[in-house]
């Protein structure tokens, strides 16, 4: 390896790569989108709310990197197909797909309140959980947190494979990066059984996609990142150290005693998408300040 090829710029250079980030206009998705664009990628940010995406793009300095707003509903096959057609016409290929879109879904706040009457006995607890949530709420949550990963990834697989085959960088392969969560790895419900089980399903789906693509000859890597406590629409726009453990809802506090930063999130995505990460496939990287290390997990 030459000194040039092992330089920081060469290892993590995304120049000329085309990326698509679902849920890219807010929270973790915006952290990722900015990181990719700043390091050379042309980034299409998608979401249901076009006004939110447009506001992000209007405020973005395009000299730092190209960012384009595209409306897409990841729970609609028709919407996904329309955006695939757009990328096909505009770019002809794709190199980076970040499946980030997600929601919290139904919650049961009484689970972590020792004085809650719903915890009086097993019968009361079971009935309270049964009455508090519906099949449709679970189905809607799984649609965006889990099902969308399958449909968005398979829709763009051909364009991602083309991105690999047309690359001039030795050893480069296009990359799918699924944003899962430590909530899918720990054995606590954290007040939301649906969210945690959907994220666990997304983690396993990541590994199945990576394996099947590799076995079937699709030259596209699939990995996941499981964040811990990060600022987002689902948590809070700004998380103080005092808020970290209230949001994490763990048995033990977060060892790092703070939330994750945009740099840590973007840096992990950049690693997986860049030449430096091209030998990584079928893995889930946990970035959580030690949360999973000290709380019961799988």
Secondary structure in CASP SS format (residue, H / E / C, confidence):
PFRMAT SS
TARGET T0000
AUTHOR 0000-0000-0000
METHOD secondary structure of the structure
MODEL  1
X C 1.00
X C 1.00
X C 1.00
X C 1.00
X C 1.00
X C 1.00
X C 1.00
X H 1.00
X H 1.00
X H 1.00
X H 1.00
X C 1.00
X C 1.00
X C 1.00
X C 1.00
X C 1.00
X C 1.00
X E 1.00
X E 1.00
X E 1.00
X E 1.00
X E 1.00
X C 1.00
X C 1.00
X C 1.00
X C 1.00
X H 1.00
X H 1.00
X H 1.00
X H 1.00
X H 1.00
X H 1.00
X H 1.00
X H 1.00
X H 1.00
X H 1.00
X H 1.00
X H 1.00
X C 1.00
X C 1.00
X C 1.00
X E 1.00
X E 1.00
X E 1.00
X E 1.00
X E 1.00
X E 1.00
X C 1.00
X C 1.00
X H 1.00
X H 1.00
X H 1.00
X H 1.00
X H 1.00
X H 1.00
X H 1.00
X H 1.00
X H 1.00
X H 1.00
X C 1.00
X C 1.00
X H 1.00
X H 1.00
X H 1.00
X C 1.00
X C 1.00
X E 1.00
X E 1.00
X E 1.00
X E 1.00
X E 1.00
X C 1.00
X C 1.00
X C 1.00
X C 1.00
X C 1.00
X H 1.00
X H 1.00
X H 1.00
X H 1.00
X H 1.00
X H 1.00
X H 1.00
X H 1.00
X H 1.00
X H 1.00
X H 1.00
X H 1.00
X H 1.00
X H 1.00
X C 1.00
X C 1.00
X C 1.00
X C 1.00
X C 1.00
X E 1.00
X E 1.00
X E 1.00
X E 1.00
X C 1.00
X C 1.00
X C 1.00
X C 1.00
X C 1.00
X C 1.00
X C 1.00
X C 1.00
X C 1.00
X H 1.00
X H 1.00
X H 1.00
X H 1.00
X C 1.00
X C 1.00
X C 1.00
X C 1.00
X H 1.00
X H 1.00
X H 1.00
X C 1.00
X C 1.00
X H 1.00
X H 1.00
X H 1.00
X H 1.00
X H 1.00
X H 1.00
X H 1.00
X H 1.00
X H 1.00
X H 1.00
X H 1.00
X C 1.00
X C 1.00
X H 1.00
X H 1.00
X H 1.00
X H 1.00
X H 1.00
X H 1.00
X H 1.00
X H 1.00
X H 1.00
X H 1.00
X H 1.00
X H 1.00
X H 1.00
X H 1.00
X H 1.00
X H 1.00
X H 1.00
X H 1.00
X H 1.00
X H 1.00
X H 1.00
X H 1.00
X H 1.00
X H 1.00
X H 1.00
X H 1.00
X H 1.00
X H 1.00
X H 1.00
X H 1.00
X H 1.00
X C 1.00
X C 1.00
X C 1.00
X C 1.00
X C 1.00
X C 1.00
X C 1.00
X C 1.00
X E 1.00
X E 1.00
X E 1.00
X E 1.00
X E 1.00
X E 1.00
X C 1.00
X C 1.00
X H 1.00
X H 1.00
X H 1.00
X C 1.00
X E 1.00
X C 1.00
X C 1.00
X C 1.00
X C 1.00
X C 1.00
X C 1.00
X H 1.00
X H 1.00
X H 1.00
X H 1.00
X H 1.00
X H 1.00
X H 1.00
X H 1.00
X H 1.00
X H 1.00
X H 1.00
X H 1.00
X H 1.00
X H 1.00
X H 1.00
X H 1.00
X H 1.00
X H 1.00
X H 1.00
X H 1.00
X H 1.00
X H 1.00
X H 1.00
X H 1.00
X C 1.00
X C 1.00
X C 1.00
X E 1.00
X E 1.00
X E 1.00
X E 1.00
X E 1.00
X E 1.00
X E 1.00
X E 1.00
X C 1.00
X C 1.00
X C 1.00
X C 1.00
X C 1.00
X C 1.00
X C 1.00
X C 1.00
X C 1.00
X C 1.00
X C 1.00
X C 1.00
X C 1.00
X C 1.00
X C 1.00
X C 1.00
X H 1.00
X H 1.00
X H 1.00
X H 1.00
X H 1.00
X C 1.00
X C 1.00
X C 1.00
X C 1.00
X C 1.00
X C 1.00
X C 1.00
X C 1.00
X C 1.00
X C 1.00
X C 1.00
X C 1.00
X C 1.00
X H 1.00
X H 1.00
X H 1.00
X H 1.00
X H 1.00
X H 1.00
X H 1.00
X H 1.00
X H 1.00
X H 1.00
X H 1.00
X H 1.00
X C 1.00
X H 1.00
X H 1.00
X H 1.00
X C 1.00
X C 1.00
X C 1.00
X C 1.00
X C 1.00
X C 1.00
X E 1.00
X E 1.00
X E 1.00
X E 1.00
X C 1.00
X C 1.00
X C 1.00
X H 1.00
X H 1.00
X H 1.00
X H 1.00
X C 1.00
X C 1.00
X E 1.00
X C 1.00
END
